[in-house]
Amino acid sequence: MRGLDSEFAQLLSRLRTPHKRPNLLLAPSYKRGAYDSHAIDCPFVFSHDGRFYMTHIGWDGAGYRTGLASSVIWFTGAAGA
């Protein structure tokens, strides 16, 4: 079993996201009744006509809804951004 654990750990290290940030870029709102009160998942970023858009899925504890955000500025990578 130990060999299998080692192989699995090696696989995970190859598949792990190479650029981690210490804080979440997306987080639940924790606001009662909000569509994203419990969780946010599946961010998908794209650009169109000079704007950036991001679709994402919010979960309110009972169901899922899709959100859409837009901006003319893309993520800068600066701390706290």
KEDREN-318494 format. One record per atom (N, C-alpha, C): atom name; z, y, x; residue in one letter. Coordinates in steps of 0.2 Angstrom, whole numbers. Example, Ala and Ser with C-alpha at 12.3 -4.5 7.8 and 13.67 -1.06 7.14 Angstrom:
node atom:N, w:39, v:-28, u:66, rest:a
node atom:CA, w:39, v:-22, u:62, rest:a
node atom:C, w:39, v:-16, u:66, rest:a
node atom:N, w:35, v:-11, u:64, rest:s
node atom:CA, w:36, v:-5, u:68, rest:s
node atom:C, w:39, v:0, u:64, rest:s
//
This chain:
node atom:N, w:0, v:-6, u:4, rest:m
node atom:CA, w:0, v:0, u:0, rest:m
node atom:C, w:0, v:6, u:4, rest:m
node atom:N, w:3, v:6, u:10, rest:r
node atom:CA, w:4, v:12, u:14, rest:r
node atom:C, w:-3, v:14, u:17, rest:r
node atom:N, w:-7, v:9, u:19, rest:g
node atom:CA, w:-14, v:11, u:21, rest:g
node atom:C, w:-18, v:14, u:15, rest:g
node atom:N, w:-17, v:12, u:9, rest:l
node atom:CA, w:-21, v:15, u:4, rest:l
node atom:C, w:-18, v:23, u:3, rest:l
node atom:N, w:-12, v:24, u:4, rest:d
node atom:CA, w:-9, v:31, u:3, rest:d
node atom:C, w:-12, v:35, u:9, rest:d
node atom:N, w:-13, v:32, u:15, rest:s
node atom:CA, w:-16, v:36, u:20, rest:s
node atom:C, w:-23, v:38, u:19, rest:s
node atom:N, w:-27, v:33, u:16, rest:e
node atom:CA, w:-34, v:34, u:14, rest:e
node atom:C, w:-34, v:40, u:9, rest:e
node atom:N, w:-30, v:39, u:4, rest:f
node atom:CA, w:-30, v:44, u:-1, rest:f
node atom:C, w:-28, v:51, u:1, rest:f
node atom:N, w:-23, v:51, u:6, rest:a
node atom:CA, w:-21, v:58, u:9, rest:a
node atom:C, w:-27, v:61, u:13, rest:a
node atom:N, w:-31, v:57, u:16, rest:q
node atom:CA, w:-37, v:59, u:20, rest:q
node atom:C, w:-42, v:62, u:15, rest:q
node atom:N, w:-43, v:58, u:10, rest:l
node atom:CA, w:-48, v:60, u:5, rest:l
node atom:C, w:-46, v:67, u:2, rest:l
node atom:N, w:-40, v:68, u:0, rest:l
node atom:CA, w:-37, v:74, u:-3, rest:l
node atom:C, w:-38, v:80, u:2, rest:l
node atom:N, w:-37, v:79, u:8, rest:s
node atom:CA, w:-37, v:84, u:13, rest:s
node atom:C, w:-44, v:86, u:14, rest:s
node atom:N, w:-49, v:82, u:13, rest:r
node atom:CA, w:-56, v:84, u:13, rest:r
node atom:C, w:-59, v:88, u:7, rest:r
node atom:N, w:-56, v:86, u:1, rest:l
node atom:CA, w:-58, v:89, u:-5, rest:l
node atom:C, w:-54, v:95, u:-7, rest:l
node atom:N, w:-48, v:97, u:-3, rest:r
node atom:CA, w:-44, v:102, u:-5, rest:r
node atom:C, w:-48, v:109, u:-4, rest:r
node atom:N, w:-46, v:114, u:-8, rest:t
node atom:CA, w:-49, v:120, u:-8, rest:t
node atom:C, w:-48, v:123, u:-1, rest:t
node atom:N, w:-53, v:126, u:3, rest:p
node atom:CA, w:-51, v:128, u:10, rest:p
node atom:C, w:-48, v:135, u:10, rest:p
node atom:N, w:-48, v:139, u:5, rest:h
node atom:CA, w:-46, v:146, u:6, rest:h
node atom:C, w:-40, v:146, u:0, rest:h
node atom:N, w:-34, v:145, u:2, rest:k
node atom:CA, w:-29, v:146, u:-3, rest:k
node atom:C, w:-26, v:153, u:-3, rest:k
node atom:N, w:-23, v:156, u:-8, rest:r
node atom:CA, w:-20, v:162, u:-9, rest:r
node atom:C, w:-13, v:160, u:-11, rest:r
node atom:N, w:-8, v:164, u:-8, rest:p
node atom:CA, w:-1, v:163, u:-10, rest:p
node atom:C, w:1, v:164, u:-17, rest:p
node atom:N, w:-3, v:168, u:-21, rest:n
node atom:CA, w:-1, v:170, u:-28, rest:n
node atom:C, w:-7, v:168, u:-32, rest:n
node atom:N, w:-6, v:166, u:-38, rest:l
node atom:CA, w:-11, v:165, u:-43, rest:l
node atom:C, w:-16, v:171, u:-44, rest:l
node atom:N, w:-22, v:170, u:-45, rest:l
node atom:CA, w:-27, v:175, u:-46, rest:l
node atom:C, w:-27, v:176, u:-54, rest:l
node atom:N, w:-26, v:170, u:-57, rest:l
node atom:CA, w:-25, v:170, u:-65, rest:l
node atom:C, w:-19, v:167, u:-67, rest:l
node atom:N, w:-15, v:170, u:-71, rest:a
node atom:CA, w:-9, v:167, u:-74, rest:a
node atom:C, w:-8, v:168, u:-81, rest:a
node atom:N, w:-5, v:164, u:-84, rest:p
node atom:CA, w:-3, v:165, u:-92, rest:p
node atom:C, w:0, v:172, u:-93, rest:p
node atom:N, w:-1, v:174, u:-99, rest:s
node atom:CA, w:1, v:181, u:-101, rest:s
node atom:C, w:9, v:180, u:-102, rest:s
node atom:N, w:11, v:174, u:-105, rest:y
node atom:CA, w:18, v:173, u:-107, rest:y
node atom:C, w:20, v:177, u:-113, rest:y
node atom:N, w:15, v:180, u:-116, rest:k
node atom:CA, w:16, v:184, u:-122, rest:k
node atom:C, w:15, v:180, u:-129, rest:k
node atom:N, w:21, v:180, u:-133, rest:r
node atom:CA, w:20, v:176, u:-139, rest:r
node atom:C, w:14, v:178, u:-143, rest:r
node atom:N, w:11, v:173, u:-145, rest:g
node atom:CA, w:5, v:174, u:-150, rest:g
node atom:C, w:-2, v:176, u:-146, rest:g
node atom:N, w:-1, v:177, u:-140, rest:a
node atom:CA, w:-8, v:178, u:-136, rest:a
node atom:C, w:-11, v:172, u:-135, rest:a
node atom:N, w:-18, v:173, u:-134, rest:y
node atom:CA, w:-22, v:167, u:-134, rest:y
node atom:C, w:-21, v:163, u:-127, rest:y
node atom:N, w:-18, v:167, u:-122, rest:d
node atom:CA, w:-17, v:164, u:-115, rest:d
node atom:C, w:-10, v:164, u:-114, rest:d
node atom:N, w:-5, v:163, u:-119, rest:s
node atom:CA, w:2, v:163, u:-118, rest:s
node atom:C, w:5, v:158, u:-113, rest:s
node atom:N, w:2, v:152, u:-114, rest:h
node atom:CA, w:4, v:146, u:-110, rest:h
node atom:C, w:0, v:144, u:-104, rest:h
node atom:N, w:-6, v:145, u:-104, rest:a
node atom:CA, w:-10, v:143, u:-98, rest:a
node atom:C, w:-17, v:147, u:-98, rest:a
node atom:N, w:-20, v:147, u:-92, rest:i
node atom:CA, w:-27, v:149, u:-91, rest:i
node atom:C, w:-30, v:144, u:-86, rest:i
node atom:N, w:-36, v:142, u:-88, rest:d
node atom:CA, w:-40, v:137, u:-84, rest:d
node atom:C, w:-47, v:138, u:-84, rest:d
node atom:N, w:-51, v:135, u:-79, rest:c
node atom:CA, w:-58, v:135, u:-79, rest:c
node atom:C, w:-61, v:142, u:-78, rest:c
node atom:N, w:-59, v:146, u:-73, rest:p
node atom:CA, w:-62, v:152, u:-72, rest:p
node atom:C, w:-70, v:151, u:-70, rest:p
node atom:N, w:-74, v:155, u:-72, rest:f
node atom:CA, w:-81, v:154, u:-70, rest:f
node atom:C, w:-84, v:161, u:-70, rest:f
node atom:N, w:-86, v:163, u:-63, rest:v
node atom:CA, w:-88, v:170, u:-62, rest:v
node atom:C, w:-95, v:171, u:-61, rest:v
node atom:N, w:-98, v:176, u:-64, rest:f
node atom:CA, w:-105, v:177, u:-63, rest:f
node atom:C, w:-107, v:184, u:-63, rest:f
node atom:N, w:-113, v:186, u:-61, rest:s
node atom:CA, w:-115, v:193, u:-61, rest:s
node atom:C, w:-121, v:194, u:-65, rest:s
node atom:N, w:-122, v:200, u:-69, rest:h
node atom:CA, w:-127, v:201, u:-73, rest:h
node atom:C, w:-128, v:209, u:-73, rest:h
node atom:N, w:-134, v:212, u:-72, rest:d
node atom:CA, w:-135, v:219, u:-72, rest:d
node atom:C, w:-130, v:223, u:-69, rest:d
node atom:N, w:-128, v:221, u:-63, rest:g
node atom:CA, w:-123, v:225, u:-59, rest:g
node atom:C, w:-116, v:225, u:-61, rest:g
node atom:N, w:-114, v:220, u:-66, rest:r
node atom:CA, w:-107, v:219, u:-67, rest:r
node atom:C, w:-105, v:212, u:-66, rest:r
node atom:N, w:-99, v:211, u:-65, rest:f
node atom:CA, w:-96, v:204, u:-64, rest:f
node atom:C, w:-93, v:202, u:-70, rest:f
node atom:N, w:-94, v:196, u:-72, rest:y
node atom:CA, w:-90, v:193, u:-78, rest:y
node atom:C, w:-87, v:187, u:-76, rest:y
node atom:N, w:-81, v:185, u:-80, rest:m
node atom:CA, w:-78, v:179, u:-79, rest:m
node atom:C, w:-76, v:176, u:-86, rest:m
node atom:N, w:-78, v:170, u:-87, rest:t
node atom:CA, w:-76, v:167, u:-93, rest:t
node atom:C, w:-70, v:162, u:-91, rest:t
node atom:N, w:-65, v:161, u:-95, rest:h
node atom:CA, w:-60, v:157, u:-94, rest:h
node atom:C, w:-57, v:154, u:-100, rest:h
node atom:N, w:-53, v:149, u:-100, rest:i
node atom:CA, w:-50, v:146, u:-106, rest:i
node atom:C, w:-43, v:148, u:-106, rest:i
node atom:N, w:-40, v:150, u:-112, rest:g
node atom:CA, w:-33, v:151, u:-113, rest:g
node atom:C, w:-30, v:146, u:-118, rest:g
node atom:N, w:-24, v:144, u:-117, rest:w
node atom:CA, w:-21, v:140, u:-121, rest:w
node atom:C, w:-14, v:143, u:-123, rest:w
node atom:N, w:-13, v:143, u:-130, rest:d
node atom:CA, w:-7, v:146, u:-133, rest:d
node atom:C, w:-2, v:141, u:-135, rest:d
node atom:N, w:-3, v:135, u:-133, rest:g
node atom:CA, w:2, v:130, u:-135, rest:g
node atom:C, w:0, v:126, u:-141, rest:g
node atom:N, w:-5, v:128, u:-144, rest:a
node atom:CA, w:-8, v:125, u:-150, rest:a
node atom:C, w:-15, v:123, u:-150, rest:a
node atom:N, w:-19, v:128, u:-147, rest:g
node atom:CA, w:-26, v:127, u:-146, rest:g
node atom:C, w:-29, v:131, u:-140, rest:g
node atom:N, w:-35, v:130, u:-139, rest:y
node atom:CA, w:-39, v:133, u:-133, rest:y
node atom:C, w:-43, v:138, u:-136, rest:y
node atom:N, w:-44, v:144, u:-132, rest:r
node atom:CA, w:-49, v:149, u:-134, rest:r
node atom:C, w:-52, v:151, u:-127, rest:r
node atom:N, w:-58, v:154, u:-128, rest:t
node atom:CA, w:-62, v:156, u:-122, rest:t
node atom:C, w:-61, v:164, u:-122, rest:t
node atom:N, w:-60, v:166, u:-115, rest:g
node atom:CA, w:-59, v:173, u:-114, rest:g
node atom:C, w:-65, v:175, u:-110, rest:g
node atom:N, w:-67, v:182, u:-110, rest:l
node atom:CA, w:-72, v:185, u:-106, rest:l
node atom:C, w:-69, v:191, u:-103, rest:l
node atom:N, w:-70, v:192, u:-97, rest:a
node atom:CA, w:-67, v:198, u:-93, rest:a
node atom:C, w:-74, v:201, u:-90, rest:a
node atom:N, w:-74, v:207, u:-89, rest:s
node atom:CA, w:-79, v:210, u:-85, rest:s
node atom:C, w:-77, v:216, u:-81, rest:s
node atom:N, w:-81, v:217, u:-75, rest:s
node atom:CA, w:-79, v:223, u:-71, rest:s
node atom:C, w:-85, v:225, u:-66, rest:s
node atom:N, w:-85, v:231, u:-64, rest:v
node atom:CA, w:-91, v:233, u:-59, rest:v
node atom:C, w:-88, v:231, u:-52, rest:v
node atom:N, w:-82, v:230, u:-51, rest:i
node atom:CA, w:-79, v:228, u:-44, rest:i
node atom:C, w:-77, v:221, u:-44, rest:i
node atom:N, w:-80, v:217, u:-39, rest:w
node atom:CA, w:-78, v:210, u:-38, rest:w
node atom:C, w:-71, v:210, u:-34, rest:w
node atom:N, w:-68, v:204, u:-34, rest:f
node atom:CA, w:-62, v:203, u:-30, rest:f
node atom:C, w:-63, v:205, u:-23, rest:f
node atom:N, w:-58, v:209, u:-21, rest:t
node atom:CA, w:-59, v:212, u:-14, rest:t
node atom:C, w:-55, v:207, u:-9, rest:t
node atom:N, w:-51, v:203, u:-11, rest:g
node atom:CA, w:-47, v:198, u:-6, rest:g
node atom:C, w:-41, v:202, u:-3, rest:g
node atom:N, w:-40, v:208, u:-5, rest:a
node atom:CA, w:-34, v:211, u:-2, rest:a
node atom:C, w:-28, v:209, u:-6, rest:a
node atom:N, w:-22, v:209, u:-2, rest:a
node atom:CA, w:-16, v:206, u:-5, rest:a
node atom:C, w:-14, v:210, u:-11, rest:a
node atom:N, w:-12, v:207, u:-17, rest:g
node atom:CA, w:-11, v:210, u:-23, rest:g
node atom:C, w:-16, v:212, u:-27, rest:g
node atom:N, w:-22, v:211, u:-25, rest:a
node atom:CA, w:-28, v:213, u:-29, rest:a
node atom:C, w:-29, v:208, u:-34, rest:a
//
